[in-house]
Amino acid sequence: MNKKLKIFRRISACFLAIALLLTLPVQPVLAKDPADASPYSYEETDQESVHVVVTVSCDGIPIVGHDEDETTLAHLDVNIPWFSLEPYGLTDFERHHTKDGTGAYIDDELIRRPTLLHLYIYLLERYCMGLSEEECGQGRLQNGVTEADPYGSVMNMKGEIAYEPTNKVLNITGSPTSLYMQQFWGHDENLMYYRNHVYPLMSKGWGATADYILLSDDDSVDLAMFTNWNFWTNGAFLAFEHDSYTCTAGEALTGKTLKYDTSSVADGGSESFEAAVDGSLQGYVVLGEDRTLTDQVFDAGEGGTWSVTFDKPGTYYIVGLDANAGTEDASCAPPTAKVTVKPVPMLGDIDQDGTVTRRDASMVWSIAKGTRTVGDDIMKLADVNGDGQVDALDSAIIYGYVSGKIKEFPGKLTE
């Protein structure tokens, strides 16, 4: 047995004795892609909370909250709890069962699952009024009473004043399944909301309102406010083909932007996804992991196509902007997506965080024991001695590399 292999064996024995059985971080829930969208699909079962992805915009640009972090409401991950509407005086808008998931209610039994109305109340308390998560859902917001102006100007993600709030934080009128939101976040009723990028329905040809729309995990919600009172005649809710993308640093990521019209078929609109119209977008911007605007921008191509390259690994958000974004002529809700940029593949970097650490050695040990299953691409990164298999020796070699006992791996990364 040669000297180097003996060293590896010793390292292996030490490592097995002190192996740190670390686990991968929990992957975030991803929003639904447009291809998975349905104007119905309401789950009429109880659920304490749901995870959704939300974008709130004004005149085509996501707005910023009044919370202490000044959160940009673009592709925002939110966990929405179910809570009683009684403290808000909105029990008339509780959700009940239907016959087949559509149409009128058939009983008075309460469904304890968050609806879009719960989401809106939570968003307003958390990001308009600046309450803590624990304070939300407790009735602090008073429907038709709480004024929005004390919370100050509503800003968009570009640092511009989106509008001055002159109305109530929330003013709900109407009747069950015909809820009418007269005022939202100090804005008027000139707004529209889509679930999973499509116009939500209660039955064929009959739109669903926020009290009827039950939410499920992975749902994507877009609420768009406008200055233009005719936005619905020629506007659209824009969406990327996918709500999340993964790419490698330095390599081009390409895709397409789709539109779902705000006008009905009878008024010349389309009830299906089509490529964004050329000239409808001024381009795209990139937000960092904290959802603040970066300097990176990229152009809109023909037929809704686009291409962008990220130089560094990390988490980013891409946002498309209406050709008239920020003006009274804006008529399109912005598309948003999350982009996870991985580092260039590196031998031994099993968790692909750009560095080789003890964590990687522990993960290889788990693979060798059979307690962790990974794809072929990760197996190639784990086979650091290049013998065509992943075993305890590979784990030991990585541990030796991390501890400085060896300077490079015996194997080479293969295509």
C-alpha positions in Angstrom: 0.0 0.0 0.0 1.6 3.3 -1.0 2.2 6.1 1.4 -0.6 8.4 0.1 -3.2 5.7 0.3 -2.1 5.0 3.9 -2.7 8.6 4.8 -6.1 8.5 3.2 -7.0 5.4 5.2 -5.9 7.0 8.4 -7.9 10.1 7.6 -10.9 7.9 6.8 -10.7 6.1 10.2 -10.5 9.5 12.0 -13.3 10.9 10.0 -15.6 8.0 10.6 -15.2 8.4 14.3 -16.1 12.1 14.3 -18.4 12.2 11.3 -20.7 15.2 11.4 -24.0 14.0 10.0 -25.2 17.3 8.6 -28.3 17.8 6.5 -29.1 19.8 3.5 -31.1 23.0 4.1 -34.8 22.8 3.5 -35.7 23.8 0.0 -38.2 26.7 -0.3 -41.6 25.9 -1.8 -41.8 27.0 -5.4 -44.7 28.8 -6.9 -46.8 27.2 -9.6 -45.8 27.6 -13.3 -48.3 29.1 -15.7 -48.5 25.6 -17.4 -50.0 24.3 -14.1 -52.5 27.1 -13.8 -56.3 26.6 -13.4 -59.0 29.2 -12.8 -60.5 26.8 -10.3 -58.7 24.1 -8.3 -59.9 25.2 -4.9 -59.1 22.7 -2.1 -62.2 22.7 0.2 -60.4 21.2 3.2 -59.1 22.7 6.4 -55.5 23.8 6.6 -53.9 25.9 9.3 -51.7 27.9 6.9 -50.5 28.0 3.3 -47.3 29.2 1.7 -47.8 31.4 -1.3 -45.7 33.8 -3.5 -47.1 37.3 -3.8 -46.4 40.3 -6.0 -48.2 43.7 -5.3 -47.6 46.4 -7.9 -48.8 49.8 -8.9 -48.6 51.0 -12.5 -46.4 48.0 -13.4 -43.8 48.3 -10.7 -43.7 46.3 -7.4 -44.3 48.4 -4.3 -42.3 48.5 -1.0 -43.8 47.8 2.4 -43.8 50.0 5.5 -42.4 47.2 7.6 -39.0 47.7 9.3 -37.2 45.9 6.5 -39.0 47.9 3.8 -39.7 44.7 2.0 -40.2 44.8 -1.8 -43.4 42.9 -2.6 -42.0 41.2 -5.6 -42.2 37.4 -5.7 -42.4 37.5 -1.9 -42.6 34.2 0.0 -45.4 34.4 2.6 -46.9 32.0 5.1 -50.5 32.9 5.6 -52.4 31.5 8.6 -56.1 30.9 8.8 -57.8 33.3 11.3 -61.3 34.2 12.2 -62.8 37.1 10.2 -65.0 38.0 13.2 -62.6 40.6 14.7 -62.7 42.4 11.3 -66.5 42.4 11.0 -66.2 40.3 7.9 -67.9 37.0 8.9 -70.3 37.3 6.0 -67.3 36.6 3.8 -66.4 33.2 5.4 -65.8 30.3 2.9 -68.1 27.3 2.8 -68.4 24.2 0.6 -69.6 23.9 -3.0 -70.8 20.9 -4.9 -67.8 20.2 -7.0 -65.4 23.0 -6.2 -67.3 25.5 -8.3 -70.5 27.5 -8.1 -72.6 28.5 -5.1 -72.3 27.3 -1.5 -74.3 24.3 -0.5 -73.9 24.5 3.3 -73.0 26.8 6.2 -70.0 24.8 7.3 -66.9 26.9 7.8 -63.8 25.9 5.8 -60.7 26.8 8.0 -58.3 27.4 5.1 -56.9 30.8 4.2 -58.6 32.6 1.3 -57.3 35.4 -0.8 -59.1 37.7 1.7 -57.0 36.3 4.5 -53.9 37.0 2.4 -54.9 40.6 1.8 -55.6 41.3 5.4 -52.3 39.8 6.4 -50.4 41.7 3.8 -52.0 45.0 4.8 -51.3 44.5 8.5 -47.8 43.2 8.0 -46.5 45.5 5.2 -48.8 48.5 5.1 -49.4 49.0 8.8 -46.0 47.5 9.8 -47.3 45.0 12.4 -45.2 42.0 13.5 -46.1 38.6 12.3 -47.6 37.7 15.7 -49.9 40.8 15.6 -51.3 39.9 12.2 -54.7 38.2 12.1 -55.7 39.6 15.5 -58.2 42.2 14.2 -55.9 45.3 14.3 -57.1 46.4 10.9 -60.6 47.8 10.9 -62.4 47.4 7.6 -63.5 50.7 6.2 -62.1 52.6 9.2 -58.3 52.4 9.4 -56.7 55.2 7.4 -53.7 54.6 5.2 -52.2 58.1 5.1 -50.5 57.9 8.5 -48.3 55.2 7.1 -46.8 57.6 4.5 -46.3 57.6 0.8 -46.3 54.3 -1.0 -43.0 53.8 -2.7 -42.1 51.4 -5.5 -38.9 49.3 -5.8 -37.2 52.0 -7.9 -37.4 54.4 -4.9 -40.1 56.5 -6.6 -43.4 57.5 -5.1 -46.0 55.1 -6.5 -48.9 57.1 -5.1 -50.1 59.0 -2.1 -52.6 57.0 0.0 -55.8 59.0 0.3 -58.2 56.2 1.2 -58.6 53.5 3.8 -56.2 50.6 4.3 -59.0 48.3 3.4 -62.7 48.9 2.5 -64.6 45.7 1.7 -68.2 46.0 0.5 -70.5 43.7 -1.5 -71.9 40.4 -0.5 -70.6 36.8 -0.1 -69.0 35.5 -3.3 -69.4 39.0 -4.7 -66.9 40.9 -2.5 -66.0 44.3 -3.8 -62.7 45.8 -2.6 -63.3 49.6 -2.9 -60.0 50.5 -1.3 -56.7 48.7 -0.8 -53.5 50.1 0.8 -54.9 53.6 0.5 -55.5 53.1 -3.2 -58.9 53.0 -4.9 -60.7 50.1 -6.5 -58.9 50.4 -9.8 -57.1 47.1 -9.4 -57.2 43.5 -10.4 -55.9 40.2 -9.0 -54.9 36.9 -10.5 -54.2 33.5 -8.9 -51.5 31.4 -10.6 -51.3 33.9 -13.4 -54.9 33.5 -14.6 -58.2 35.1 -13.9 -59.9 33.1 -11.1 -63.4 31.8 -11.7 -66.3 30.8 -9.5 -68.1 29.1 -12.4 -67.9 29.3 -16.2 -68.0 33.0 -17.2 -68.3 34.2 -13.6 -65.2 35.6 -11.8 -64.3 34.6 -8.3 -63.7 37.2 -5.6 -61.2 37.2 -2.8 -63.5 35.6 -0.2 -64.2 32.6 -2.5 -60.7 32.0 -3.7 -59.2 29.3 -1.4 -55.4 29.2 -1.3 -53.1 26.2 -1.6 -49.4 25.7 -1.0 -47.3 26.9 -4.0 -50.0 29.3 -5.2 -48.8 32.5 -6.9 -50.8 35.7 -6.4 -50.5 39.0 -8.3 -52.4 42.1 -7.3 -51.9 45.1 -9.6 -53.1 48.6 -9.0 -53.3 51.2 -11.8 -53.8 54.9 -12.4 -55.2 54.2 -15.9 -58.9 53.4 -15.5 -59.0 51.7 -18.9 -56.1 49.3 -18.2 -58.4 46.3 -18.3 -59.3 47.0 -22.0 -55.7 46.5 -23.3 -53.7 45.3 -20.3 -52.4 41.9 -19.3 -50.9 40.0 -16.4 -47.5 39.0 -17.5 -45.7 35.9 -16.3 -42.5 34.0 -17.1 -42.7 30.5 -18.4 -41.5 29.3 -15.0 -41.8 30.9 -11.6 -38.3 29.7 -10.7 -35.1 29.0 -12.6 -31.8 27.4 -11.9 -28.6 28.1 -13.8 -24.9 28.2 -13.5 -22.8 31.3 -13.0 -21.4 32.6 -16.3 -23.9 30.7 -18.4 -26.8 32.3 -20.2 -30.3 31.7 -18.9 -32.9 32.1 -21.6 -36.7 32.1 -21.4 -40.0 33.6 -22.6 -42.5 36.0 -21.1 -46.2 35.2 -21.5 -49.3 37.3 -21.2 -52.8 36.6 -20.0 -55.2 39.4 -21.1 -57.2 41.4 -18.6 -60.1 41.8 -21.1 -62.5 39.0 -21.8 -62.8 37.1 -25.1 -66.0 39.1 -25.8 -63.9 42.3 -25.6 -61.1 40.9 -27.8 -59.0 39.3 -25.1 -57.6 35.8 -24.8 -58.3 33.3 -22.1 -55.0 31.5 -22.6 -51.3 32.3 -22.4 -49.7 33.9 -25.4 -46.2 35.4 -25.9 -45.8 38.9 -24.6 -46.4 41.4 -27.4 -43.3 43.0 -28.8 -42.9 46.5 -27.4 -45.1 45.8 -24.4 -42.0 45.6 -22.2 -39.2 48.2 -21.7 -36.9 45.4 -20.4 -36.1 43.5 -17.2 -34.4 44.3 -13.9 -32.7 42.1 -11.4 -33.2 42.2 -7.6 -30.7 40.7 -5.1 -31.5 38.1 -2.5 -32.9 40.8 -0.3 -35.1 42.0 -3.1 -33.4 45.3 -3.5 -32.7 46.6 -7.0 -29.3 45.8 -8.5 -27.6 47.6 -11.5 -28.1 44.6 -13.7 -30.7 44.9 -16.5 -31.4 42.9 -19.6 -33.4 43.5 -22.8 -36.7 42.2 -24.0 -36.3 40.1 -27.2 -38.7 39.3 -30.0 -41.7 37.1 -29.3 -41.4 37.5 -25.5 -37.9 35.9 -25.4 -35.1 37.1 -23.2 -31.6 36.1 -22.1 -29.5 37.0 -19.0 -26.2 35.9 -17.5 -25.3 36.0 -13.8 -21.6 36.4 -13.0 -21.9 35.3 -9.4 -23.7 32.5 -7.6 -26.6 33.4 -5.4 -30.3 34.0 -5.3 -31.8 36.6 -7.5 -35.3 37.8 -8.7 -36.1 39.0 -12.2 -38.8 41.5 -12.9 -40.2 42.6 -16.2 -41.4 46.2 -16.6 -44.3 47.5 -18.7 -43.2 49.8 -21.5 -45.1 52.6 -19.6 -44.2 51.4 -16.1 -44.5 54.1 -13.5 -46.8 56.3 -15.6 -50.6 56.7 -15.9 -50.4 54.7 -19.2 -49.2 51.5 -17.6 -51.5 48.6 -18.1 -49.5 45.4 -17.4 -48.8 43.6 -14.2 -45.1 42.7 -13.9 -43.8 39.2 -14.4 -41.5 38.0 -11.6 -39.4 34.9 -11.0 -36.8 33.5 -8.6 -33.4 32.6 -10.0 -31.0 30.3 -8.2 -27.5 30.7 -9.6 -25.2 27.8 -8.8 -21.4 28.1 -8.8 -19.4 26.5 -11.6 -19.2 22.7 -10.6 -16.2 22.0 -8.5 -14.9 18.6 -7.4 -15.7 18.0 -3.7 -18.3 20.8 -3.5 -21.3 18.6 -2.9 -23.7 21.2 -1.6 -22.6 23.5 -4.4 -22.0 26.6 -2.3 -18.8 27.4 -4.0 -16.4 26.1 -1.3 -15.3 22.6 -0.1 -16.0 22.2 3.7 -16.5 19.5 6.3 -20.2 19.6 5.4 -19.3 18.2 1.9 -17.2 15.4 3.5 -20.2 14.5 5.8 -22.6 14.5 2.8 -20.3 12.1 0.9 -20.2 9.8 3.9 -24.0 9.8 3.9 -24.0 9.0 0.2 -21.5 6.2 0.8 -23.7 4.7 3.5 -26.7 4.9 1.3 -28.6 7.3 3.6 -28.5 10.1 1.0 -29.6 9.8 -2.6 -28.3 12.3 -5.2 -28.2 12.7 -9.0 -25.4 11.7 -11.3 -24.1 15.3 -11.5 -23.5 15.3 -7.7 -22.0 11.8 -7.8 -19.4 13.1 -10.2 -18.5 15.9 -7.7 -18.3 13.3 -4.9 -15.9 10.9 -6.6 -12.8 12.9 -5.7 -10.3 10.1 -6.2 -11.7 9.3 -9.7 -12.1 5.6 -9.2 -15.7 5.6 -10.5 -17.4 5.0 -7.2 -18.4 7.1 -4.1 -17.3 5.5 -0.8 -15.8 6.3 2.6 -12.4 7.0 1.0 -13.8 9.9 -1.0 -15.2 11.3 2.3 -11.9 10.9 4.0 -10.0 12.6 1.1 -12.3 15.6 1.3 -11.8 15.8 5.0 -8.1 15.7 4.4 -8.4 18.5 1.9 -10.4 20.6 4.3 -7.9 20.0 7.1 -5.0 21.0 4.9 -3.4 17.5 4.8 -3.6 17.4 1.0 -3.6 20.3 -1.5 -5.6 18.8 -4.4 -7.8 15.9 -5.1 -6.4 12.8 -6.9 -9.3 12.7 -9.4 -10.5 15.1 -12.0 -14.0 16.4 -12.7 -15.5 14.6 -15.7 -18.1 16.0 -18.2 
